[in-house]
Amino acid sequence: MSTQKTNFYTVINRKAYWPAIDRNDYVSYAVYYSPDCTLPASRAVQTICLNIPRLAFIVYLLDDPIYTARDFFLLNKFFVDPTTRMNSHLNFGRIIPEPRVTSGGSEGLVELNCFASFVQYPPLFPTLAVDQRTPYQGMVTWFRDFRTWFYTSPIGQGEIGTPNNHGSNATLQLTAYSLLLDDAVGAKSVLIRFMAGAYQHQINATGAQPLELERTNSFTYSAENLGILYTMATLGGQVTGVNM
């Protein structure tokens, strides 16, 4: 089973480096600027999003120390260990790979949408052994710092203000992070703002999504946005005063 392998991917597993970009920064290429439109950083995120929740459910069901150790090993490597962790920002997502890269684009945040799955993680570990508390708390601290960056950076603000599926994705992520951090007030605030704003223009009276239909792969984007809205509504059900 892949979750038992000793190898792992983190954001440092890349060959391309630029002076302005720290070794622990997440980096991905803008579409059409790379043969596969990605760097190992995005692969690292997808791997961690797949394996950590999967392992958490196995631990919950089987209480197997082998899987528990592997889960917290991955948590530590991706969120805590300074030699391998991802820095808690996305200043270099979807970069145009020029010699003097200074920043990425806000659209790169869609590459982290799987992080919303981490909101399911805490209930699976009602009690933690002493040696498990550091990686778990490290993960929580990482998401707290990342949420702060999301709200305060131009890149994060740019994505929050996007009216199409990118704005939906930003809202979903911020809702999930707030719930992970036990901040129901923060989750309620971001959901209400979305429902009163961007959502009002996303689905018309016929059920079509005009903003997604304008795009090249309109069916794919429409289906993706519906999935995001469904997950958002599911999380909203955990927040008092929110009816989606």
Secondary structure, 3 states (H helix, E strand, C coil): CHHHCCCCCCCCCCCCCCCCCCCCCCCCECCCCCCCCCCHHHHHHHHHHHHHHHHHHHHHHHCCHHHHHHHHHHHHHHHHCCCCCCCCCCCCCCECCCCCCCCCCHHHHHHHHHHHHHHHCHHHCCCCCHHHHHHHHHHHHHHHHHHHHHHHCHHHHHHHCCCCHHHHHHHHHHHHHHHHCCCHHHHHHHHHHHHHCHHHHCCCCCCCCHHHHCCCCHHHHHHHHHHHHHHHHHHHCCCCCCCC
